[in-house]
Each structure stands twice: as C-alpha cells, then as structure tokens.
C-alpha cells in the first residue's frame, strides 16, 4: 500500500502570520484594520512598505505563533501513517527560509530537514494532497488540493475546503479525496 504524502502550507494554516502583520501595520501606519480579506490588503492599505513586516525575525522572535490545534493535527496525521511535507513560500529569501525552518523545529512540527519544502510554485510538490490557504496553490496543484479557510479566501469557490487544519485527519478518513482512492487501491 502506498504511503500517503500530505503537503501542508505553513503561514495561515499552521502559523498565524496575518494577526501580527495587521497589528504591526496598524501600529506603524496609524490604521485600524482587523484582518486581511484579500491577498493584496497589506500593499493596498500601507503601500509597498506594508511588506516590510516579512522579515526573518518574525519567526525567530516568535512574533508568529502556531495556530491553535495545528501541532496536534500534524501529530494525528503522523499517527495515521502519513508522510508530512511542510510546503511554504519564502519568496526565495534564504534568511526567511532558514528562520521559518527553525520555527517549525522549535514548535515541534518539523522532525527532519527532508520534510521542509520551500517553494514559490507549489504545483509540483511531491505530495498526494496539499492543504493550503491560497486558492492559487490548490488550483494549480497536480494532486488533491484542499483549501483551508482564511479570511482572505472565504469568497473563493473551491471544493474540498475545510474550516481549520484540524479537520484534515477526519476528512482524509472519509476517503473523499482522489489521494485516498489512490491509497486504497495501492
């Protein structure tokens, strides 16, 4: 039987990036925004300087925290016998890539460097399933893309989608994914 490989996005699936980003931007620019409803909100609200938040220090200083229940979910998936890949976009910034990798180790997600897959283009990640909050990533993924709800993707039409990463193990057990069918058939 083929081992199921699941790619899991980091930011906004396992790690709360947007909460501290909004807080930082409001303090820096004197605004009062509450959450991102679109990918372009930071630059629409604060201009190009809104991207200044994305520095390695946000991971090494623990400005970015794990999403509640995310670590437990990864543990459950491992207990189910799945292989996990942490697939994340670091915009080819090696310092952010290293810092995010260390963050994953620090918070108990990452067990081996081979599980860490920094990619700008996630379409060809070597996984059967990709759980991601970016519609552009699940749409182009060659396996089964599962959209994880976030305030910036609620207007997107995609199936399957889950309200939280913690629903992923139960969803996989239903056998309703293309990957689950492949796994059952070996």
Backbone as JSON Lines, residues from 0, in Angstrom:
{"i":0,"aa":"X","n":[0.85,-1.18,0.0],"ca":[0.0,0.0,0.0],"c":[0.89,1.24,0.0]}
{"i":1,"aa":"X","n":[0.58,2.17,-0.84],"ca":[1.35,3.41,-0.96],"c":[1.11,4.3,0.26]}
{"i":2,"aa":"X","n":[2.22,4.83,0.8],"ca":[2.11,5.78,1.9],"c":[1.59,7.12,1.37]}
{"i":3,"aa":"X","n":[0.6,7.67,2.02],"ca":[0.02,8.95,1.63],"c":[0.96,10.08,2.07]}
{"i":4,"aa":"X","n":[1.27,10.98,1.16],"ca":[2.11,12.14,1.46],"c":[1.24,13.39,1.42]}
{"i":5,"aa":"X","n":[1.28,14.16,2.51],"ca":[0.48,15.37,2.62],"c":[1.4,16.57,2.71]}
{"i":6,"aa":"X","n":[1.22,17.52,1.82],"ca":[1.91,18.8,1.88],"c":[1.03,19.76,2.66]}
{"i":7,"aa":"X","n":[1.62,20.41,3.65],"ca":[0.86,21.37,4.46],"c":[1.55,22.71,4.4]}
{"i":8,"aa":"X","n":[0.81,23.72,4.0],"ca":[1.3,25.09,4.0],"c":[1.57,25.52,5.44]}
{"i":9,"aa":"X","n":[2.46,26.49,5.61],"ca":[2.8,26.95,6.96],"c":[1.98,28.18,7.34]}
{"i":10,"aa":"X","n":[2.18,29.29,6.65],"ca":[1.54,30.55,7.03],"c":[0.04,30.51,6.82]}
{"i":11,"aa":"X","n":[-0.71,30.81,7.87],"ca":[-2.17,30.83,7.93],"c":[-2.8,29.44,7.91]}
{"i":12,"aa":"X","n":[-1.99,28.39,7.93],"ca":[-2.52,27.03,8.08],"c":[-1.99,26.45,9.39]}
{"i":13,"aa":"X","n":[-0.68,26.59,9.61],"ca":[-0.06,26.16,10.87],"c":[0.37,27.34,11.74]}
{"i":14,"aa":"X","n":[0.66,28.46,11.1],"ca":[1.21,29.63,11.79],"c":[0.36,30.86,11.53]}
{"i":15,"aa":"X","n":[0.07,31.62,12.58],"ca":[-0.7,32.85,12.44],"c":[0.22,33.98,12.0]}
{"i":16,"aa":"X","n":[0.3,34.2,10.71],"ca":[1.1,35.3,10.14],"c":[0.29,36.59,10.08]}
{"i":17,"aa":"X","n":[-0.96,36.5,9.7],"ca":[-1.73,37.71,9.43],"c":[-2.09,38.51,10.67]}
{"i":18,"aa":"X","n":[-2.38,37.84,11.79],"ca":[-2.72,38.57,13.02],"c":[-1.62,39.54,13.43]}
{"i":19,"aa":"X","n":[-0.38,39.08,13.6],"ca":[0.68,40.01,13.96],"c":[1.02,41.0,12.85]}
{"i":20,"aa":"X","n":[0.79,40.63,11.61],"ca":[1.06,41.53,10.49],"c":[0.09,42.72,10.54]}
{"i":21,"aa":"X","n":[-1.19,42.45,10.77],"ca":[-2.18,43.52,10.88],"c":[-1.85,44.42,12.07]}
{"i":22,"aa":"X","n":[-1.51,43.8,13.2],"ca":[-1.16,44.57,14.4],"c":[0.05,45.47,14.14]}
{"i":23,"aa":"X","n":[1.07,44.92,13.51],"ca":[2.27,45.69,13.17],"c":[1.93,46.85,12.23]}
{"i":24,"aa":"X","n":[1.18,46.58,11.17],"ca":[0.83,47.61,10.19],"c":[-0.02,48.71,10.79]}
{"i":25,"aa":"X","n":[-0.98,48.35,11.63],"ca":[-1.81,49.36,12.28],"c":[-0.96,50.27,13.17]}
{"i":26,"aa":"X","n":[-0.02,49.68,13.91],"ca":[0.84,50.48,14.79],"c":[1.78,51.37,13.97]}
{"i":27,"aa":"X","n":[2.36,50.82,12.93],"ca":[3.34,51.56,12.11],"c":[2.68,52.67,11.28]}
{"i":28,"aa":"X","n":[1.5,52.4,10.75],"ca":[0.88,53.33,9.81],"c":[-0.34,54.05,10.37]}
{"i":29,"aa":"X","n":[-0.67,53.81,11.64],"ca":[-1.78,54.51,12.27],"c":[-3.14,54.15,11.7]}
{"i":30,"aa":"X","n":[-3.31,52.89,11.32],"ca":[-4.58,52.44,10.77],"c":[-5.3,51.56,11.79]}
{"i":31,"aa":"X","n":[-6.49,51.1,11.42],"ca":[-7.25,50.25,12.35],"c":[-7.91,49.08,11.62]}
{"i":32,"aa":"X","n":[-7.16,48.42,10.78],"ca":[-7.67,47.26,10.06],"c":[-7.76,46.06,11.01]}
{"i":33,"aa":"X","n":[-8.65,45.12,10.7],"ca":[-8.84,43.98,11.59],"c":[-8.31,42.66,11.02]}
{"i":34,"aa":"X","n":[-8.47,42.43,9.72],"ca":[-7.97,41.19,9.13],"c":[-7.89,41.34,7.62]}
{"i":35,"aa":"X","n":[-7.07,40.51,7.02],"ca":[-6.94,40.51,5.57],"c":[-8.17,39.82,4.97]}
{"i":36,"aa":"X","n":[-8.76,40.46,3.99],"ca":[-9.84,39.81,3.25],"c":[-9.42,39.52,1.81]}
{"i":37,"aa":"X","n":[-8.23,39.98,1.46],"ca":[-7.65,39.72,0.14],"c":[-6.13,39.65,0.28]}
{"i":38,"aa":"X","n":[-5.49,38.93,-0.64],"ca":[-4.03,38.81,-0.61],"c":[-3.34,40.17,-0.7]}
{"i":39,"aa":"X","n":[-3.94,41.1,-1.43],"ca":[-3.3,42.4,-1.66],"c":[-3.56,43.42,-0.56]}
{"i":40,"aa":"X","n":[-4.27,43.08,0.48],"ca":[-4.59,44.05,1.53],"c":[-3.36,44.77,2.1]}
{"i":41,"aa":"X","n":[-2.27,44.09,2.44],"ca":[-1.14,44.83,3.03],"c":[-0.62,45.95,2.13]}
{"i":42,"aa":"X","n":[-0.49,45.69,0.84],"ca":[0.01,46.74,-0.05],"c":[-1.07,47.76,-0.4]}
{"i":43,"aa":"X","n":[-2.33,47.34,-0.44],"ca":[-3.41,48.29,-0.66],"c":[-3.53,49.26,0.52]}
{"i":44,"aa":"X","n":[-3.37,48.74,1.73],"ca":[-3.5,49.58,2.92],"c":[-2.28,50.44,3.19]}
{"i":45,"aa":"X","n":[-1.1,49.85,3.04],"ca":[0.12,50.52,3.52],"c":[1.17,50.74,2.44]}
{"i":46,"aa":"X","n":[0.82,50.42,1.19],"ca":[1.78,50.57,0.1],"c":[2.85,49.48,0.18]}
{"i":47,"aa":"X","n":[3.88,49.64,-0.61],"ca":[4.95,48.64,-0.65],"c":[5.59,48.44,0.73]}
{"i":48,"aa":"X","n":[5.59,49.48,1.55],"ca":[6.17,49.39,2.9],"c":[5.42,48.39,3.78]}
{"i":49,"aa":"X","n":[4.2,48.03,3.39],"ca":[3.45,47.04,4.13],"c":[4.1,45.66,4.11]}
{"i":50,"aa":"X","n":[4.96,45.43,3.13],"ca":[5.66,44.15,3.03],"c":[6.9,44.1,3.92]}
{"i":51,"aa":"X","n":[7.26,45.23,4.52],"ca":[8.44,45.27,5.4],"c":[8.31,44.36,6.62]}
{"i":52,"aa":"X","n":[7.1,43.96,6.93],"ca":[6.87,43.05,8.05],"c":[7.52,41.68,7.82]}
{"i":53,"aa":"X","n":[7.59,41.29,6.56],"ca":[8.07,39.94,6.21],"c":[9.6,39.88,6.3]}
{"i":54,"aa":"X","n":[10.06,39.66,7.53],"ca":[11.49,39.57,7.83],"c":[11.74,38.26,8.59]}
{"i":55,"aa":"X","n":[12.96,37.76,8.56],"ca":[13.26,36.52,9.3],"c":[12.93,36.62,10.79]}
{"i":56,"aa":"X","n":[13.07,37.79,11.36],"ca":[12.87,37.97,12.8],"c":[11.46,37.65,13.27]}
{"i":57,"aa":"X","n":[10.47,37.72,12.39],"ca":[9.1,37.43,12.84],"c":[8.96,35.97,13.24]}
{"i":58,"aa":"X","n":[9.8,35.11,12.69],"ca":[9.78,33.7,13.07],"c":[10.73,33.43,14.23]}
{"i":59,"aa":"X","n":[11.92,34.0,14.19],"ca":[12.89,33.72,15.25],"c":[12.52,34.39,16.57]}
{"i":60,"aa":"X","n":[11.75,35.46,16.53],"ca":[11.33,36.15,17.76],"c":[9.98,35.65,18.26]}
{"i":61,"aa":"X","n":[9.4,34.7,17.55],"ca":[8.08,34.16,17.87],"c":[6.97,35.2,17.79]}
{"i":62,"aa":"X","n":[7.16,36.19,16.94],"ca":[6.07,37.11,16.61],"c":[4.93,36.31,15.99]}
{"i":63,"aa":"X","n":[5.3,35.34,15.18],"ca":[4.35,34.43,14.55],"c":[4.19,33.22,15.48]}
{"i":64,"aa":"X","n":[2.95,32.91,15.84],"ca":[2.65,31.8,16.76],"c":[1.94,30.67,16.03]}
{"i":65,"aa":"X","n":[2.04,29.46,16.55],"ca":[1.28,28.35,15.95],"c":[-0.22,28.59,16.1]}
{"i":66,"aa":"X","n":[-0.96,28.17,15.1],"ca":[-2.41,28.21,15.16],"c":[-2.87,27.11,16.12]}
{"i":67,"aa":"X","n":[-3.82,27.44,16.95],"ca":[-4.32,26.51,17.95],"c":[-4.75,25.19,17.31]}
{"i":68,"aa":"X","n":[-4.21,24.1,17.81],"ca":[-4.57,22.77,17.33],"c":[-3.74,22.28,16.16]}
{"i":69,"aa":"X","n":[-2.91,23.13,15.58],"ca":[-2.16,22.73,14.39],"c":[-1.14,21.63,14.69]}
{"i":70,"aa":"X","n":[-0.4,21.77,15.76],"ca":[0.62,20.77,16.11],"c":[-0.05,19.42,16.41]}
{"i":71,"aa":"X","n":[-1.13,19.43,17.16],"ca":[-1.86,18.2,17.45],"c":[-2.33,17.52,16.17]}
{"i":72,"aa":"X","n":[-2.77,18.32,15.21],"ca":[-3.24,17.78,13.94],"c":[-2.11,17.09,13.19]}
{"i":73,"aa":"X","n":[-0.95,17.72,13.16],"ca":[0.21,17.1,12.5],"c":[0.56,15.78,13.18]}
{"i":74,"aa":"X","n":[0.5,15.76,14.51],"ca":[0.78,14.51,15.25],"c":[-0.23,13.42,14.89]}
{"i":75,"aa":"X","n":[-1.5,13.79,14.78],"ca":[-2.54,12.82,14.42],"c":[-2.29,12.28,13.01]}
{"i":76,"aa":"X","n":[-1.95,13.17,12.08],"ca":[-1.67,12.73,10.72],"c":[-0.49,11.76,10.68]}
{"i":77,"aa":"X","n":[0.54,12.04,11.46],"ca":[1.69,11.13,11.52],"c":[1.27,9.78,12.11]}
{"i":78,"aa":"X","n":[0.44,9.83,13.17],"ca":[-0.05,8.58,13.78],"c":[-0.89,7.76,12.8]}
{"i":79,"aa":"X","n":[-1.49,8.43,11.83],"ca":[-2.27,7.74,10.8],"c":[-1.37,7.09,9.75]}
{"i":80,"aa":"X","n":[-0.07,7.34,9.84],"ca":[0.86,6.75,8.88],"c":[1.13,7.59,7.66]}
{"i":81,"aa":"X","n":[0.78,8.85,7.7],"ca":[1.04,9.72,6.55],"c":[2.41,10.36,6.67]}
{"i":82,"aa":"X","n":[2.97,10.64,5.53],"ca":[4.22,11.39,5.45],"c":[3.85,12.86,5.31]}
{"i":83,"aa":"X","n":[4.51,13.72,6.07],"ca":[4.19,15.15,6.06],"c":[5.33,15.93,5.41]}
{"i":84,"aa":"X","n":[4.96,16.86,4.54],"ca":[5.89,17.84,3.98],"c":[5.36,19.22,4.33]}
{"i":85,"aa":"X","n":[6.24,20.07,4.83],"ca":[5.86,21.44,5.15],"c":[6.26,22.3,3.96]}
{"i":86,"aa":"X","n":[5.24,22.73,3.21],"ca":[5.43,23.42,1.94],"c":[5.11,24.88,2.15]}
{"i":87,"aa":"X","n":[6.09,25.74,1.92],"ca":[5.89,27.14,2.24],"c":[6.61,28.05,1.26]}
{"i":88,"aa":"X","n":[6.04,29.2,1.02],"ca":[6.63,30.19,0.13],"c":[7.45,31.17,0.97]}
{"i":89,"aa":"X","n":[8.72,31.22,0.69],"ca":[9.63,32.17,1.37],"c":[10.12,33.23,0.4]}
{"i":90,"aa":"X","n":[9.5,33.3,-0.78],"ca":[9.87,34.26,-1.82],"c":[11.35,34.25,-2.14]}
{"i":91,"aa":"X","n":[11.93,33.07,-2.1],"ca":[13.35,32.87,-2.42],"c":[14.29,33.67,-1.51]}
{"i":92,"aa":"X","n":[13.81,34.02,-0.34],"ca":[14.62,34.74,0.65],"c":[15.24,33.69,1.58]}
{"i":93,"aa":"X","n":[16.54,33.48,1.44],"ca":[17.2,32.41,2.2],"c":[17.16,32.64,3.7]}
{"i":94,"aa":"X","n":[17.19,33.88,4.13],"ca":[17.13,34.17,5.57],"c":[15.76,33.82,6.13]}
{"i":95,"aa":"X","n":[14.69,34.17,5.42],"ca":[13.34,33.8,5.86],"c":[13.19,32.28,5.8]}
{"i":96,"aa":"X","n":[13.71,31.67,4.77],"ca":[13.64,30.21,4.63],"c":[14.26,29.52,5.84]}
{"i":97,"aa":"X","n":[15.44,29.96,6.25],"ca":[16.12,29.36,7.39],"c":[15.38,29.64,8.69]}
{"i":98,"aa":"X","n":[14.87,30.85,8.84],"ca":[14.15,31.23,10.06],"c":[12.84,30.46,10.2]}
{"i":99,"aa":"X","n":[12.13,30.31,9.11],"ca":[10.86,29.57,9.14],"c":[11.12,28.09,9.43]}
{"i":100,"aa":"X","n":[12.17,27.55,8.86],"ca":[12.53,26.16,9.13],"c":[12.83,25.97,10.61]}
{"i":101,"aa":"X","n":[13.58,26.89,11.2],"ca":[13.89,26.81,12.63],"c":[12.61,26.94,13.46]}
{"i":102,"aa":"X","n":[11.69,27.81,13.04],"ca":[10.4,27.97,13.72],"c":[9.65,26.64,13.75]}
{"i":103,"aa":"X","n":[9.65,25.93,12.62],"ca":[8.97,24.64,12.54],"c":[9.61,23.62,13.49]}
{"i":104,"aa":"X","n":[10.92,23.62,13.59],"ca":[11.61,22.75,14.55],"c":[11.26,23.16,15.99]}
{"i":105,"aa":"X","n":[11.36,24.44,16.28],"ca":[11.12,24.95,17.64],"c":[9.73,24.56,18.15]}
{"i":106,"aa":"X","n":[8.74,24.62,17.28],"ca":[7.36,24.34,17.69],"c":[6.96,22.88,17.5]}
{"i":107,"aa":"X","n":[7.92,22.03,17.18],"ca":[7.68,20.59,17.14],"c":[7.02,20.06,15.89]}
{"i":108,"aa":"X","n":[6.92,20.87,14.85],"ca":[6.32,20.39,13.61],"c":[7.32,19.57,12.8]}
{"i":109,"aa":"X","n":[8.48,20.12,12.6],"ca":[9.49,19.53,11.72],"c":[10.34,18.52,12.49]}
{"i":110,"aa":"X","n":[10.53,17.35,11.89],"ca":[11.37,16.31,12.5],"c":[12.66,16.09,11.73]}
{"i":111,"aa":"X","n":[12.65,16.45,10.46],"ca":[13.79,16.18,9.59],"c":[13.81,17.25,8.49]}
{"i":112,"aa":"X","n":[15.0,17.66,8.1],"ca":[15.13,18.66,7.04],"c":[14.43,18.25,5.75]}
{"i":113,"aa":"X","n":[14.33,16.95,5.49],"ca":[13.7,16.45,4.26],"c":[12.21,16.76,4.21]}
{"i":114,"aa":"X","n":[11.62,17.07,5.37],"ca":[10.19,17.4,5.4],"c":[9.93,18.86,5.01]}
{"i":115,"aa":"X","n":[10.96,19.66,4.92],"ca":[10.81,21.1,4.66],"c":[10.98,21.36,3.17]}
{"i":116,"aa":"X","n":[9.92,21.93,2.57],"ca":[9.9,22.16,1.12],"c":[9.53,23.61,0.83]}
{"i":117,"aa":"X","n":[10.53,24.51,0.85],"ca":[10.23,25.9,0.48],"c":[10.07,26.01,-1.04]}
{"i":118,"aa":"X","n":[8.94,26.56,-1.46],"ca":[8.63,26.67,-2.89],"c":[7.81,27.92,-3.16]}
{"i":119,"aa":"X","n":[8.11,28.6,-4.22],"ca":[7.23,29.67,-4.68],"c":[6.07,29.03,-5.46]}
{"i":120,"aa":"X","n":[6.39,28.08,-6.32],"ca":[5.39,27.37,-7.11],"c":[5.13,26.01,-6.45]}
{"i":121,"aa":"X","n":[3.94,25.83,-5.92],"ca":[3.61,24.6,-5.2],"c":[2.91,23.56,-6.09]}
{"i":122,"aa":"X","n":[2.79,23.84,-7.37],"ca":[2.03,22.96,-8.25],"c":[2.62,21.56,-8.36]}
{"i":123,"aa":"X","n":[3.92,21.43,-8.24],"ca":[4.55,20.13,-8.44],"c":[5.22,19.58,-7.18]}
{"i":124,"aa":"X","n":[4.7,19.95,-6.02],"ca":[5.21,19.41,-4.77],"c":[5.0,17.89,-4.78]}
{"i":125,"aa":"X","n":[5.99,17.11,-4.35],"ca":[5.85,15.65,-4.39],"c":[4.96,15.11,-3.27]}
{"i":126,"aa":"X","n":[3.68,15.41,-3.36],"ca":[2.69,15.0,-2.36],"c":[1.42,14.57,-3.07]}
{"i":127,"aa":"X","n":[0.61,13.81,-2.37],"ca":[-0.69,13.39,-2.89],"c":[-1.76,14.45,-2.63]}
{"i":128,"aa":"X","n":[-1.61,15.13,-1.49],"ca":[-2.57,16.13,-1.02],"c":[-1.81,17.38,-0.64]}
{"i":129,"aa":"X","n":[-2.39,18.55,-0.94],"ca":[-1.84,19.83,-0.48],"c":[-2.93,20.57,0.27]}
{"i":130,"aa":"X","n":[-2.69,20.85,1.55],"ca":[-3.61,21.66,2.37],"c":[-3.02,23.06,2.44]}
{"i":131,"aa":"X","n":[-3.73,24.04,1.9],"ca":[-3.17,25.39,1.75],"c":[-4.3,26.41,1.84]}
{"i":132,"aa":"X","n":[-3.97,27.63,2.26],"ca":[-4.97,28.7,2.31],"c":[-4.98,29.54,1.04]}
{"i":133,"aa":"X","n":[-4.08,29.28,0.12],"ca":[-4.01,30.05,-1.12],"c":[-4.73,29.33,-2.25]}
{"i":134,"aa":"X","n":[-5.79,29.94,-2.75],"ca":[-6.55,29.33,-3.84],"c":[-5.64,29.08,-5.04]}
{"i":135,"aa":"X","n":[-4.71,29.99,-5.3],"ca":[-3.8,29.83,-6.44],"c":[-2.93,28.59,-6.29]}
{"i":136,"aa":"X","n":[-2.67,28.17,-5.06],"ca":[-1.86,26.97,-4.84],"c":[-2.68,25.69,-5.01]}
{"i":137,"aa":"X","n":[-3.88,25.66,-4.46],"ca":[-4.69,24.43,-4.59],"c":[-5.21,24.25,-6.01]}
{"i":138,"aa":"X","n":[-5.46,25.34,-6.72],"ca":[-5.95,25.24,-8.1],"c":[-4.9,24.64,-9.04]}
{"i":139,"aa":"X","n":[-3.64,24.98,-8.82],"ca":[-2.59,24.52,-9.74],"c":[-1.91,23.24,-9.28]}
{"i":140,"aa":"X","n":[-2.18,22.79,-8.06],"ca":[-1.54,21.6,-7.53],"c":[-1.96,20.37,-8.33]}
{"i":141,"aa":"X","n":[-1.01,19.52,-8.66],"ca":[-1.27,18.37,-9.53],"c":[-2.0,17.23,-8.81]}
{"i":142,"aa":"X","n":[-1.94,17.19,-7.49],"ca":[-2.68,16.18,-6.72],"c":[-4.0,16.74,-6.24]}
{"i":143,"aa":"X","n":[-4.41,16.34,-5.04],"ca":[-5.66,16.82,-4.44],"c":[-5.39,18.07,-3.62]}
{"i":144,"aa":"X","n":[-5.89,19.19,-4.06],"ca":[-5.76,20.44,-3.31],"c":[-6.94,20.61,-2.37]}
{"i":145,"aa":"X","n":[-6.64,20.92,-1.12],"ca":[-7.68,21.18,-0.12],"c":[-7.46,22.59,0.4]}
{"i":146,"aa":"X","n":[-8.47,23.43,0.24],"ca":[-8.38,24.81,0.7],"c":[-8.74,24.89,2.17]}
{"i":147,"aa":"X","n":[-7.87,25.52,2.95],"ca":[-8.12,25.75,4.37],"c":[-8.65,27.18,4.51]}
{"i":148,"aa":"X","n":[-9.81,27.32,5.14],"ca":[-10.44,28.64,5.28],"c":[-9.52,29.65,5.96]}
{"i":149,"aa":"X","n":[-9.54,30.85,5.4],"ca":[-8.88,32.01,5.98],"c":[-9.69,33.22,5.52]}
{"i":150,"aa":"X","n":[-9.6,34.31,6.24],"ca":[-10.43,35.48,5.92],"c":[-10.21,35.96,4.48]}
{"i":151,"aa":"X","n":[-9.03,35.74,3.93],"ca":[-8.74,36.21,2.58],"c":[-9.22,35.26,1.48]}
{"i":152,"aa":"X","n":[-9.75,34.08,1.83],"ca":[-10.2,33.17,0.76],"c":[-11.67,32.76,0.89]}
{"i":153,"aa":"X","n":[-12.4,33.37,1.81],"ca":[-13.79,32.96,2.04],"c":[-14.69,33.18,0.82]}
{"i":154,"aa":"X","n":[-14.33,34.12,-0.05],"ca":[-15.12,34.4,-1.25],"c":[-14.81,33.43,-2.4]}
{"i":155,"aa":"X","n":[-13.77,32.61,-2.23],"ca":[-13.36,31.68,-3.29],"c":[-14.24,30.43,-3.28]}
{"i":156,"aa":"X","n":[-14.54,29.96,-4.47],"ca":[-15.31,28.73,-4.6],"c":[-14.32,27.59,-4.85]}
{"i":157,"aa":"X","n":[-14.23,26.69,-3.89],"ca":[-13.35,25.53,-4.05],"c":[-13.88,24.39,-3.2]}
{"i":158,"aa":"X","n":[-13.81,23.23,-3.75],"ca":[-14.19,22.03,-3.02],"c":[-13.14,20.98,-3.33]}
{"i":159,"aa":"X","n":[-12.59,20.34,-2.33],"ca":[-12.91,20.41,-0.91],"c":[-12.21,21.58,-0.22]}
{"i":160,"aa":"X","n":[-12.88,22.05,0.82],"ca":[-12.31,23.07,1.69],"c":[-12.68,22.72,3.12]}
{"i":161,"aa":"X","n":[-11.8,23.09,4.04],"ca":[-12.0,22.79,5.45],"c":[-11.91,24.09,6.24]}
{"i":162,"aa":"X","n":[-12.68,24.18,7.31],"ca":[-12.68,25.41,8.1],"c":[-11.41,25.58,8.93]}
{"i":163,"aa":"X","n":[-10.69,24.49,9.17],"ca":[-9.49,24.54,10.01],"c":[-8.65,23.3,9.68]}
{"i":164,"aa":"X","n":[-7.36,23.41,9.83],"ca":[-6.47,22.29,9.56],"c":[-6.82,21.07,10.42]}
{"i":165,"aa":"X","n":[-7.4,21.3,11.59],"ca":[-7.73,20.19,12.49],"c":[-8.76,19.24,11.9]}
{"i":166,"aa":"X","n":[-9.48,19.65,10.86],"ca":[-10.46,18.79,10.21],"c":[-9.82,17.86,9.18]}
{"i":167,"aa":"X","n":[-8.55,18.06,8.87],"ca":[-7.91,17.27,7.82],"c":[-7.87,15.77,8.1]}
{"i":168,"aa":"X","n":[-7.47,15.31,9.29],"ca":[-7.46,13.86,9.51],"c":[-8.83,13.2,9.29]}
{"i":169,"aa":"X","n":[-9.88,13.79,9.82],"ca":[-11.22,13.22,9.65],"c":[-11.62,13.23,8.17]}
{"i":170,"aa":"X","n":[-11.3,14.3,7.47],"ca":[-11.62,14.38,6.05],"c":[-10.91,13.27,5.27]}
{"i":171,"aa":"X","n":[-9.65,13.06,5.57],"ca":[-8.9,12.01,4.87],"c":[-9.49,10.63,5.15]}
{"i":172,"aa":"X","n":[-9.97,10.43,6.36],"ca":[-10.56,9.13,6.71],"c":[-11.87,8.86,5.98]}
{"i":173,"aa":"X","n":[-12.55,9.91,5.51],"ca":[-13.79,9.7,4.76],"c":[-13.53,9.06,3.4]}
{"i":174,"aa":"X","n":[-12.29,9.18,2.92],"ca":[-11.96,8.62,1.61],"c":[-12.48,9.44,0.45]}
{"i":175,"aa":"X","n":[-12.82,10.7,0.68],"ca":[-13.4,11.53,-0.38],"c":[-12.36,12.29,-1.21]}
{"i":176,"aa":"X","n":[-11.09,11.98,-1.03],"ca":[-10.08,12.65,-1.84],"c":[-9.59,11.7,-2.92]}
{"i":177,"aa":"X","n":[-9.12,12.29,-4.01],"ca":[-8.5,11.48,-5.06],"c":[-7.34,10.71,-4.48]}
{"i":178,"aa":"X","n":[-6.59,11.33,-3.57],"ca":[-5.43,10.68,-2.96],"c":[-5.84,9.48,-2.12]}
{"i":179,"aa":"X","n":[-6.95,9.58,-1.42],"ca":[-7.42,8.46,-0.6],"c":[-7.78,7.27,-1.47]}
{"i":180,"aa":"X","n":[-8.38,7.53,-2.61],"ca":[-8.74,6.45,-3.53],"c":[-7.48,5.78,-4.05]}
{"i":181,"aa":"X","n":[-6.49,6.59,-4.43],"ca":[-5.22,6.01,-4.91],"c":[-4.59,5.17,-3.81]}
{"i":182,"aa":"X","n":[-4.66,5.66,-2.59],"ca":[-4.03,4.93,-1.48],"c":[-4.74,3.59,-1.25]}
{"i":183,"aa":"X","n":[-6.05,3.6,-1.29],"ca":[-6.81,2.35,-1.08],"c":[-6.51,1.33,-2.16]}
{"i":184,"aa":"X","n":[-6.33,1.83,-3.38],"ca":[-6.08,0.92,-4.5],"c":[-4.61,0.56,-4.65]}
{"i":185,"aa":"X","n":[-3.76,1.13,-3.75],"ca":[-2.34,0.8,-3.75],"c":[-1.61,1.45,-4.85]}
